[in-house]
Amino acid sequence: MLKHLFLAGAVMLLACSGFDEVAEQVDDAFRLAEALNDPEAYATRVEEGCERGDPKDCSSLGTHYRTGGFGREQDYEQARVYLTKACDGGYAYGCQQLGNLLTRVYVDDLGQTHGPDYEQAHVYLTKGCEGGQGCHDLGVLYMYGRGVEVDPERAMELFERTCPEDANSCRYLGDYYRLGKDGVEKDPSTASAWYQKACDAGSTSSCGL
């Protein structure tokens, strides 16, 4: 039944996208529909898939532990285990999720506090970005000097890559040019152009800047 629901959409996507990109989008659509239709069965299938070595299933399982979804108790240690498997398996989104997890502070079952580990976050966000995921988050590390030296040139390069898909990337670029941040030469007109892109992408606080 689900195949029939998404077949027409897949055909339309093929008209304007490459096969690999369409396959990825259709697979994500099937996963979402499966999760909504039968969450318990989906959670079981994801766990079994990860055990077989499917990195996308490991990423999903890690996300379930990170958020406490699909019958899992929130457990950052387990989330880290499964997201590491996903990333090591070559799944870029798993690398991004792991990198973001490592920027957080959490308390384990023994009451011990962990994180943030920005250096490791940088490692995994770099891997994710190389696969097309998490470049904005990597840019934030360079902007604030978390786990790396402050590097406005690198941060701006990454934000330019992810604007306008990520409105905050556009906003941060506007801030660099408006404020002359970290040695960037002030340029009000360029700042306004980036703020407009941020506004168009949904950042209402950027509108009119």
CYANA upper distance limits for C-alpha pairs under 8 A (distance plus 0.5 A):
  1 MET  CA      5 LEU  CA      7.05
  2 LEU  CA      6 PHE  CA      6.99
  2 LEU  CA     30 PHE  CA      7.53
  2 LEU  CA     33 ALA  CA      7.91
  3 LYS  CA      7 LEU  CA      6.38
  3 LYS  CA     30 PHE  CA      8.38
  4 HIS  CA      8 ALA  CA      8.03
  5 LEU  CA      9 GLY  CA      8.48
  6 PHE  CA     10 ALA  CA      6.68
  6 PHE  CA     26 VAL  CA      7.69
  6 PHE  CA     29 ALA  CA      8.19
  6 PHE  CA     30 PHE  CA      8.35
  7 LEU  CA     11 VAL  CA      6.83
  8 ALA  CA     12 MET  CA      6.89
  9 GLY  CA     13 LEU  CA      6.72
 10 ALA  CA     14 LEU  CA      6.75
 10 ALA  CA     22 VAL  CA      7.12
 10 ALA  CA     26 VAL  CA      6.95
 11 VAL  CA     15 ALA  CA      7.30
 12 MET  CA     16 CYS  CA      7.92
 13 LEU  CA     17 SER  CA      6.34
 13 LEU  CA     22 VAL  CA      6.68
 14 LEU  CA     18 GLY  CA      6.93
 14 LEU  CA     19 PHE  CA      6.94
 14 LEU  CA     22 VAL  CA      6.82
 17 SER  CA     21 GLU  CA      6.97
 17 SER  CA     22 VAL  CA      6.93
 18 GLY  CA     22 VAL  CA      6.82
 19 PHE  CA     23 ALA  CA      6.53
 20 ASP  CA     24 GLU  CA      6.76
 21 GLU  CA     25 GLN  CA      6.84
 22 VAL  CA     26 VAL  CA      6.54
 23 ALA  CA     27 ASP  CA      6.51
 24 GLU  CA     28 ASP  CA      6.72
 25 GLN  CA     29 ALA  CA      6.71
 26 VAL  CA     30 PHE  CA      6.70
 27 ASP  CA     31 ARG  CA      6.75
 28 ASP  CA     32 LEU  CA      6.71
 29 ALA  CA     33 ALA  CA      6.68
 30 PHE  CA     34 GLU  CA      6.50
 31 ARG  CA     35 ALA  CA      6.55
 32 LEU  CA     36 LEU  CA      6.74
 33 ALA  CA     37 ASN  CA      6.48
 34 GLU  CA     38 ASP  CA      6.49
 34 GLU  CA     39 PRO  CA      7.65
 34 GLU  CA     42 TYR  CA      6.68
 35 ALA  CA     39 PRO  CA      5.16
 35 ALA  CA     40 GLU  CA      8.49
 35 ALA  CA     41 ALA  CA      8.47
 35 ALA  CA     42 TYR  CA      5.87
 35 ALA  CA     43 ALA  CA      8.21
 38 ASP  CA     42 TYR  CA      6.63
 39 PRO  CA     43 ALA  CA      6.59
 39 PRO  CA     70 PHE  CA      6.88
 40 GLU  CA     44 THR  CA      6.85
 40 GLU  CA     70 PHE  CA      7.39
 40 GLU  CA     71 GLY  CA      8.20
 41 ALA  CA     45 ARG  CA      6.62
 42 TYR  CA     46 VAL  CA      6.60
 43 ALA  CA     47 GLU  CA      6.83
 43 ALA  CA     61 LEU  CA      8.19
 43 ALA  CA     70 PHE  CA      6.63
 43 ALA  CA     71 GLY  CA      8.36
 44 THR  CA     48 GLU  CA      6.77
 45 ARG  CA     49 GLY  CA      6.45
 46 VAL  CA     50 CYS  CA      6.67
 46 VAL  CA     57 ASP  CA      5.46
 46 VAL  CA     58 CYS  CA      7.73
 46 VAL  CA     60 SER  CA      7.44
 46 VAL  CA     61 LEU  CA      6.90
 47 GLU  CA     51 GLU  CA      6.82
 47 GLU  CA     57 ASP  CA      7.37
 47 GLU  CA     58 CYS  CA      7.78
 47 GLU  CA     61 LEU  CA      6.90
 48 GLU  CA     52 ARG  CA      6.90
 49 GLY  CA     53 GLY  CA      6.98
 49 GLY  CA     54 ASP  CA      5.96
 49 GLY  CA     57 ASP  CA      6.11
 49 GLY  CA     58 CYS  CA      7.95
 50 CYS  CA     54 ASP  CA      5.44
 50 CYS  CA     55 PRO  CA      6.97
 50 CYS  CA     56 LYS  CA      8.19
 50 CYS  CA     57 ASP  CA      5.51
 50 CYS  CA     58 CYS  CA      5.13
 50 CYS  CA     61 LEU  CA      8.14
 53 GLY  CA     58 CYS  CA      8.16
 53 GLY  CA     89 GLY  CA      8.39
 54 ASP  CA     58 CYS  CA      6.87
 54 ASP  CA     86 ALA  CA      8.17
 54 ASP  CA     89 GLY  CA      8.23
 55 PRO  CA     59 SER  CA      6.64
 55 PRO  CA     85 LYS  CA      7.03
 55 PRO  CA     86 ALA  CA      4.61
 55 PRO  CA     87 CYS  CA      7.65
 55 PRO  CA     88 ASP  CA      8.49
 55 PRO  CA     89 GLY  CA      5.77
 55 PRO  CA     90 GLY  CA      7.59
 55 PRO  CA     91 TYR  CA      6.40
 55 PRO  CA     94 GLY  CA      8.34
 56 LYS  CA     60 SER  CA      6.80
 56 LYS  CA     86 ALA  CA      6.74
 56 LYS  CA     91 TYR  CA      6.87
 56 LYS  CA     94 GLY  CA      7.93
 57 ASP  CA     61 LEU  CA      6.59
 57 ASP  CA     86 ALA  CA      8.19
 58 CYS  CA     62 GLY  CA      6.52
 58 CYS  CA     82 TYR  CA      5.74
 58 CYS  CA     83 LEU  CA      6.77
 58 CYS  CA     85 LYS  CA      6.88
 58 CYS  CA     86 ALA  CA      5.68
 59 SER  CA     63 THR  CA      6.64
 59 SER  CA     82 TYR  CA      6.80
 59 SER  CA     83 LEU  CA      5.61
 59 SER  CA     85 LYS  CA      8.20
 59 SER  CA     86 ALA  CA      5.63
 59 SER  CA     87 CYS  CA      8.38
 59 SER  CA     91 TYR  CA      8.36
 59 SER  CA     93 TYR  CA      8.06
 59 SER  CA     94 GLY  CA      5.53
 60 SER  CA     64 HIS  CA      6.74
 61 LEU  CA     65 TYR  CA      6.97
 61 LEU  CA     79 ALA  CA      7.92
 61 LEU  CA     82 TYR  CA      7.05
 61 LEU  CA     83 LEU  CA      8.39
 62 GLY  CA     66 ARG  CA      6.64
 62 GLY  CA     78 GLN  CA      7.33
 62 GLY  CA     79 ALA  CA      4.60
 62 GLY  CA     80 ARG  CA      7.21
 62 GLY  CA     81 VAL  CA      7.81
 62 GLY  CA     82 TYR  CA      5.25
 62 GLY  CA     83 LEU  CA      5.61
 63 THR  CA     67 THR  CA      6.58
 63 THR  CA     69 GLY  CA      8.41
 63 THR  CA     79 ALA  CA      6.87
 63 THR  CA     83 LEU  CA      8.09
 63 THR  CA     97 GLN  CA      8.17
 64 HIS  CA     68 GLY  CA      5.95
 64 HIS  CA     69 GLY  CA      5.21
 64 HIS  CA     70 PHE  CA      6.75
 64 HIS  CA     72 ARG  CA      6.74
 64 HIS  CA     74 GLN  CA      8.13
 64 HIS  CA     79 ALA  CA      8.03
 65 TYR  CA     69 GLY  CA      7.26
 65 TYR  CA     72 ARG  CA      6.23
 65 TYR  CA     73 GLU  CA      6.82
 65 TYR  CA     74 GLN  CA      5.45
 65 TYR  CA     75 ASP  CA      5.71
 65 TYR  CA     76 TYR  CA      7.02
 65 TYR  CA     78 GLN  CA      6.86
 65 TYR  CA     79 ALA  CA      5.48
 66 ARG  CA     74 GLN  CA      6.08
 66 ARG  CA     75 ASP  CA      6.50
 66 ARG  CA     76 TYR  CA      5.94
 66 ARG  CA     78 GLN  CA      8.44
 66 ARG  CA     79 ALA  CA      5.73
 66 ARG  CA    101 LEU  CA      8.47
 67 THR  CA     74 GLN  CA      6.28
 68 GLY  CA     72 ARG  CA      5.58
 68 GLY  CA     73 GLU  CA      5.27
 68 GLY  CA     74 GLN  CA      4.47
 68 GLY  CA     75 ASP  CA      7.80
 69 GLY  CA     73 GLU  CA      7.80
 69 GLY  CA     74 GLN  CA      8.13
 75 ASP  CA     79 ALA  CA      6.68
 75 ASP  CA    108 ASP  CA      8.30
 76 TYR  CA     80 ARG  CA      6.51
 76 TYR  CA    101 LEU  CA      8.33
 76 TYR  CA    106 TYR  CA      7.80
 76 TYR  CA    108 ASP  CA      8.20
 77 GLU  CA     81 VAL  CA      6.92
 77 GLU  CA    108 ASP  CA      8.00
 78 GLN  CA     82 TYR  CA      6.87
 79 ALA  CA     83 LEU  CA      6.47
 80 ARG  CA     84 THR  CA      6.39
 80 ARG  CA     98 LEU  CA      6.89
 80 ARG  CA    101 LEU  CA      8.01
 81 VAL  CA     85 LYS  CA      6.98
 82 TYR  CA     86 ALA  CA      6.78
 83 LEU  CA     87 CYS  CA      6.62
 83 LEU  CA     94 GLY  CA      5.86
 83 LEU  CA     95 CYS  CA      7.40
 83 LEU  CA     97 GLN  CA      7.54
 83 LEU  CA     98 LEU  CA      6.07
 84 THR  CA     88 ASP  CA      6.44
 84 THR  CA     94 GLY  CA      7.82
 84 THR  CA     95 CYS  CA      7.71
 84 THR  CA     98 LEU  CA      7.23
 85 LYS  CA     89 GLY  CA      6.48
 86 ALA  CA     90 GLY  CA      7.15
 86 ALA  CA     91 TYR  CA      6.04
 86 ALA  CA     94 GLY  CA      5.69
 86 ALA  CA     95 CYS  CA      7.62
 87 CYS  CA     91 TYR  CA      5.60
 87 CYS  CA     92 ALA  CA      6.67
 87 CYS  CA     93 TYR  CA      8.11
 87 CYS  CA     94 GLY  CA      5.51
 87 CYS  CA     95 CYS  CA      5.09
 87 CYS  CA     98 LEU  CA      8.33
 87 CYS  CA    124 TYR  CA      8.32
 87 CYS  CA    128 GLY  CA      8.40
 91 TYR  CA     95 CYS  CA      7.23
 91 TYR  CA    128 GLY  CA      8.38
 91 TYR  CA    131 GLY  CA      8.37
 92 ALA  CA     96 GLN  CA      6.89
 92 ALA  CA    127 LYS  CA      7.28
 92 ALA  CA    128 GLY  CA      4.86
 92 ALA  CA    129 CYS  CA      7.78
 92 ALA  CA    130 GLU  CA      8.22
 92 ALA  CA    131 GLY  CA      5.61
 92 ALA  CA    132 GLY  CA      7.43
 92 ALA  CA    133 GLN  CA      6.32
 93 TYR  CA     97 GLN  CA      6.71
 93 TYR  CA    128 GLY  CA      6.69
 93 TYR  CA    133 GLN  CA      6.11
 93 TYR  CA    134 GLY  CA      7.97
 94 GLY  CA     98 LEU  CA      6.57
 94 GLY  CA    128 GLY  CA      7.96
 95 CYS  CA     99 GLY  CA      6.53
 95 CYS  CA    124 TYR  CA      5.70
 95 CYS  CA    125 LEU  CA      6.60
 95 CYS  CA    127 LYS  CA      6.78
 95 CYS  CA    128 GLY  CA      5.30
 95 CYS  CA    133 GLN  CA      8.47
 96 GLN  CA    100 ASN  CA      6.72
 96 GLN  CA    124 TYR  CA      7.03
 96 GLN  CA    125 LEU  CA      5.68
 96 GLN  CA    127 LYS  CA      8.30
 96 GLN  CA    128 GLY  CA      5.49
 96 GLN  CA    129 CYS  CA      8.02
 96 GLN  CA    133 GLN  CA      6.59
 96 GLN  CA    134 GLY  CA      5.53
 97 GLN  CA    101 LEU  CA      6.62
 98 LEU  CA    102 LEU  CA      6.78
 98 LEU  CA    121 ALA  CA      7.81
 98 LEU  CA    124 TYR  CA      7.17
 98 LEU  CA    125 LEU  CA      8.30
 99 GLY  CA    103 THR  CA      7.30
 99 GLY  CA    120 GLN  CA      7.68
 99 GLY  CA    121 ALA  CA      4.64
 99 GLY  CA    122 HIS  CA      7.24
 99 GLY  CA    123 VAL  CA      8.03
 99 GLY  CA    124 TYR  CA      5.49
 99 GLY  CA    125 LEU  CA      5.55
100 ASN  CA    104 ARG  CA      7.69
100 ASN  CA    121 ALA  CA      7.08
100 ASN  CA    125 LEU  CA      8.12
100 ASN  CA    137 ASP  CA      8.08
101 LEU  CA    121 ALA  CA      8.27
102 LEU  CA    115 GLY  CA      6.99
102 LEU  CA    116 PRO  CA      6.14
102 LEU  CA    117 ASP  CA      5.88
102 LEU  CA    118 TYR  CA      7.13
102 LEU  CA    120 GLN  CA      7.48
102 LEU  CA    121 ALA  CA      5.76
103 THR  CA    115 GLY  CA      7.22
103 THR  CA    116 PRO  CA      5.11
103 THR  CA    117 ASP  CA      6.38
103 THR  CA    118 TYR  CA      6.25
103 THR  CA    121 ALA  CA      6.77
104 ARG  CA    115 GLY  CA      6.35
104 ARG  CA    116 PRO  CA      5.47
104 ARG  CA    117 ASP  CA      8.35
105 VAL  CA    113 THR  CA      7.46
105 VAL  CA    114 HIS  CA      6.15
105 VAL  CA    115 GLY  CA      5.10
105 VAL  CA    116 PRO  CA      5.77
106 TYR  CA    113 THR  CA      6.23
106 TYR  CA    114 HIS  CA      5.92
106 TYR  CA    115 GLY  CA      7.16
107 VAL  CA    111 GLY  CA      6.07
107 VAL  CA    112 GLN  CA      5.85
107 VAL  CA    113 THR  CA      4.90
107 VAL  CA    114 HIS  CA      6.63
108 ASP  CA    112 GLN  CA      5.99
108 ASP  CA    113 THR  CA      7.07
108 ASP  CA    114 HIS  CA      8.05
117 ASP  CA    121 ALA  CA      6.66
117 ASP  CA    147 GLY  CA      8.17
118 TYR  CA    122 HIS  CA      6.50
118 TYR  CA    141 LEU  CA      8.39
118 TYR  CA    146 ARG  CA      6.16
118 TYR  CA    147 GLY  CA      4.95
119 GLU  CA    123 VAL  CA      7.06
119 GLU  CA    146 ARG  CA      7.93
119 GLU  CA    147 GLY  CA      4.67
119 GLU  CA    148 VAL  CA      7.56
120 GLN  CA    124 TYR  CA      6.91
120 GLN  CA    147 GLY  CA      8.20
121 ALA  CA    125 LEU  CA      6.44
121 ALA  CA    147 GLY  CA      8.13
122 HIS  CA    126 THR  CA      6.42
122 HIS  CA    138 LEU  CA      7.17
122 HIS  CA    141 LEU  CA      7.71
122 HIS  CA    147 GLY  CA      6.88
122 HIS  CA    148 VAL  CA      8.13
123 VAL  CA    127 LYS  CA      7.01
124 TYR  CA    128 GLY  CA      6.65
125 LEU  CA    129 CYS  CA      6.45
125 LEU  CA    133 GLN  CA      8.45
125 LEU  CA    134 GLY  CA      6.38
125 LEU  CA    135 CYS  CA      7.67
125 LEU  CA    137 ASP  CA      7.63
125 LEU  CA    138 LEU  CA      6.15
126 THR  CA    130 GLU  CA      6.67
126 THR  CA    134 GLY  CA      8.33
126 THR  CA    135 CYS  CA      8.03
126 THR  CA    138 LEU  CA      7.13
127 LYS  CA    131 GLY  CA      7.11
128 GLY  CA    132 GLY  CA      6.83
128 GLY  CA    133 GLN  CA      5.37
128 GLY  CA    134 GLY  CA      6.11
128 GLY  CA    135 CYS  CA      7.87
129 CYS  CA    133 GLN  CA      5.18
129 CYS  CA    134 GLY  CA      5.57
129 CYS  CA    135 CYS  CA      5.15
129 CYS  CA    138 LEU  CA      7.93
134 GLY  CA    138 LEU  CA      6.73
135 CYS  CA    139 GLY  CA      6.66
135 CYS  CA    158 LEU  CA      6.34
135 CYS  CA    159 PHE  CA      7.99
135 CYS  CA    161 ARG  CA      8.11
135 CYS  CA    162 THR  CA      7.27
136 HIS  CA    140 VAL  CA      6.94
136 HIS  CA    158 LEU  CA      6.65
136 HIS  CA    159 PHE  CA      6.29
136 HIS  CA    162 THR  CA      6.55
136 HIS  CA    166 ASP  CA      7.92
136 HIS  CA    169 SER  CA      6.97
137 ASP  CA    141 LEU  CA      7.23
138 LEU  CA    142 TYR  CA      7.19
138 LEU  CA    155 ALA  CA      8.22
138 LEU  CA    158 LEU  CA      7.98
139 GLY  CA    143 MET  CA      6.59
139 GLY  CA    154 ARG  CA      7.57
139 GLY  CA    155 ALA  CA      4.82
139 GLY  CA    156 MET  CA      7.66
139 GLY  CA    157 GLU  CA      8.47
139 GLY  CA    158 LEU  CA      5.87
139 GLY  CA    159 PHE  CA      6.77
140 VAL  CA    144 TYR  CA      6.71
140 VAL  CA    155 ALA  CA      7.23
141 LEU  CA    145 GLY  CA      6.09
141 LEU  CA    146 ARG  CA      5.32
141 LEU  CA    147 GLY  CA      7.40
141 LEU  CA    148 VAL  CA      7.49
141 LEU  CA    150 VAL  CA      8.46
141 LEU  CA    155 ALA  CA      8.36
142 TYR  CA    146 ARG  CA      7.12
142 TYR  CA    148 VAL  CA      6.83
142 TYR  CA    149 GLU  CA      7.18
142 TYR  CA    150 VAL  CA      5.68
142 TYR  CA    151 ASP  CA      5.75
142 TYR  CA    152 PRO  CA      7.28
142 TYR  CA    154 ARG  CA      7.25
142 TYR  CA    155 ALA  CA      5.76
143 MET  CA    150 VAL  CA      6.23
143 MET  CA    151 ASP  CA      6.72
143 MET  CA    152 PRO  CA      6.35
143 MET  CA    155 ALA  CA      5.98
144 TYR  CA    150 VAL  CA      6.44
145 GLY  CA    149 GLU  CA      5.30
145 GLY  CA    150 VAL  CA      4.57
145 GLY  CA    151 ASP  CA      7.73
146 ARG  CA    150 VAL  CA      8.20
151 ASP  CA    155 ALA  CA      6.67
152 PRO  CA    156 MET  CA      6.39
152 PRO  CA    182 ASP  CA      6.94
152 PRO  CA    184 VAL  CA      8.10
153 GLU  CA    157 GLU  CA      6.67
154 ARG  CA    158 LEU  CA      6.83
155 ALA  CA    159 PHE  CA      6.68
156 MET  CA    160 GLU  CA      6.48
156 MET  CA    173 LEU  CA      6.90
157 GLU  CA    161 ARG  CA      6.88
158 LEU  CA    162 THR  CA      6.97
159 PHE  CA    163 CYS  CA      6.48
159 PHE  CA    169 SER  CA      5.15
159 PHE  CA    170 CYS  CA      7.26
159 PHE  CA    172 TYR  CA      8.02
159 PHE  CA    173 LEU  CA      7.35
160 GLU  CA    169 SER  CA      7.47
160 GLU  CA    170 CYS  CA      7.75
160 GLU  CA    173 LEU  CA      8.08
162 THR  CA    166 ASP  CA      6.26
162 THR  CA    169 SER  CA      6.76
163 CYS  CA    167 ALA  CA      6.77
163 CYS  CA    168 ASN  CA      8.29
163 CYS  CA    169 SER  CA      5.81
163 CYS  CA    170 CYS  CA      5.71
163 CYS  CA    197 LYS  CA      8.32
163 CYS  CA    198 ALA  CA      8.34
164 PRO  CA    169 SER  CA      7.68
164 PRO  CA    170 CYS  CA      6.73
164 PRO  CA    197 LYS  CA      6.91
164 PRO  CA    198 ALA  CA      7.20
164 PRO  CA    201 ALA  CA      6.47
165 GLU  CA    201 ALA  CA      7.70
166 ASP  CA    170 CYS  CA      7.65
166 ASP  CA    201 ALA  CA      7.88
167 ALA  CA    171 ARG  CA      6.83
167 ALA  CA    197 LYS  CA      8.02
167 ALA  CA    198 ALA  CA      5.23
167 ALA  CA    199 CYS  CA      7.96
167 ALA  CA    201 ALA  CA      5.71
167 ALA  CA    202 GLY  CA      6.88
167 ALA  CA    203 SER  CA      6.36
168 ASN  CA    172 TYR  CA      6.53
168 ASN  CA    198 ALA  CA      7.25
168 ASN  CA    203 SER  CA      7.70
169 SER  CA    173 LEU  CA      6.84
169 SER  CA    198 ALA  CA      8.17
170 CYS  CA    174 GLY  CA      6.86
170 CYS  CA    194 TRP  CA      5.84
170 CYS  CA    195 TYR  CA      6.85
170 CYS  CA    197 LYS  CA      6.69
170 CYS  CA    198 ALA  CA      5.36
171 ARG  CA    175 ASP  CA      6.81
171 ARG  CA    194 TRP  CA      7.02
171 ARG  CA    195 TYR  CA      6.08
171 ARG  CA    198 ALA  CA      5.91
171 ARG  CA    203 SER  CA      8.20
171 ARG  CA    206 SER  CA      7.12
172 TYR  CA    176 TYR  CA      6.81
173 LEU  CA    177 TYR  CA      7.08
173 LEU  CA    191 ALA  CA      7.56
173 LEU  CA    194 TRP  CA      6.73
173 LEU  CA    195 TYR  CA      8.42
174 GLY  CA    178 ARG  CA      6.46
174 GLY  CA    190 THR  CA      7.76
174 GLY  CA    191 ALA  CA      4.63
174 GLY  CA    192 SER  CA      7.08
174 GLY  CA    193 ALA  CA      8.03
174 GLY  CA    194 TRP  CA      5.45
174 GLY  CA    195 TYR  CA      5.87
175 ASP  CA    179 LEU  CA      6.21
175 ASP  CA    180 GLY  CA      8.22
175 ASP  CA    181 LYS  CA      7.66
175 ASP  CA    191 ALA  CA      7.28
176 TYR  CA    180 GLY  CA      5.96
176 TYR  CA    181 LYS  CA      5.26
176 TYR  CA    182 ASP  CA      8.16
176 TYR  CA    184 VAL  CA      6.89
176 TYR  CA    186 LYS  CA      8.09
176 TYR  CA    191 ALA  CA      8.02
177 TYR  CA    181 LYS  CA      7.51
177 TYR  CA    184 VAL  CA      7.08
177 TYR  CA    185 GLU  CA      7.03
177 TYR  CA    186 LYS  CA      5.29
177 TYR  CA    187 ASP  CA      5.62
177 TYR  CA    188 PRO  CA      6.99
177 TYR  CA    190 THR  CA      7.12
177 TYR  CA    191 ALA  CA      5.46
178 ARG  CA    186 LYS  CA      6.14
178 ARG  CA    187 ASP  CA      6.64
178 ARG  CA    188 PRO  CA      5.96
178 ARG  CA    191 ALA  CA      5.79
178 ARG  CA    192 SER  CA      8.48
179 LEU  CA    186 LYS  CA      6.81
180 GLY  CA    184 VAL  CA      5.31
180 GLY  CA    185 GLU  CA      5.69
180 GLY  CA    186 LYS  CA      4.98
180 GLY  CA    187 ASP  CA      8.29
181 LYS  CA    185 GLU  CA      8.39
187 ASP  CA    191 ALA  CA      6.62
188 PRO  CA    192 SER  CA      6.60
189 SER  CA    193 ALA  CA      6.85
190 THR  CA    194 TRP  CA      6.93
191 ALA  CA    195 TYR  CA      6.66
192 SER  CA    196 GLN  CA      6.59
192 SER  CA    209 LEU  CA      6.70
193 ALA  CA    197 LYS  CA      6.94
194 TRP  CA    198 ALA  CA      6.73
195 TYR  CA    199 CYS  CA      6.58
195 TYR  CA    206 SER  CA      5.83
195 TYR  CA    207 CYS  CA      7.11
195 TYR  CA    208 GLY  CA      8.24
195 TYR  CA    209 LEU  CA      6.79
196 GLN  CA    200 ASP  CA      6.59
196 GLN  CA    206 SER  CA      7.51
196 GLN  CA    207 CYS  CA      6.77
196 GLN  CA    208 GLY  CA      8.00
196 GLN  CA    209 LEU  CA      8.34
197 LYS  CA    201 ALA  CA      6.61
198 ALA  CA    202 GLY  CA      6.94
198 ALA  CA    203 SER  CA      5.83
198 ALA  CA    204 THR  CA      8.42
198 ALA  CA    206 SER  CA      6.64
198 ALA  CA    207 CYS  CA      8.09
199 CYS  CA    203 SER  CA      5.17
199 CYS  CA    204 THR  CA      5.93
199 CYS  CA    205 SER  CA      7.87
199 CYS  CA    206 SER  CA      5.77
199 CYS  CA    207 CYS  CA      5.38
203 SER  CA    207 CYS  CA      7.65
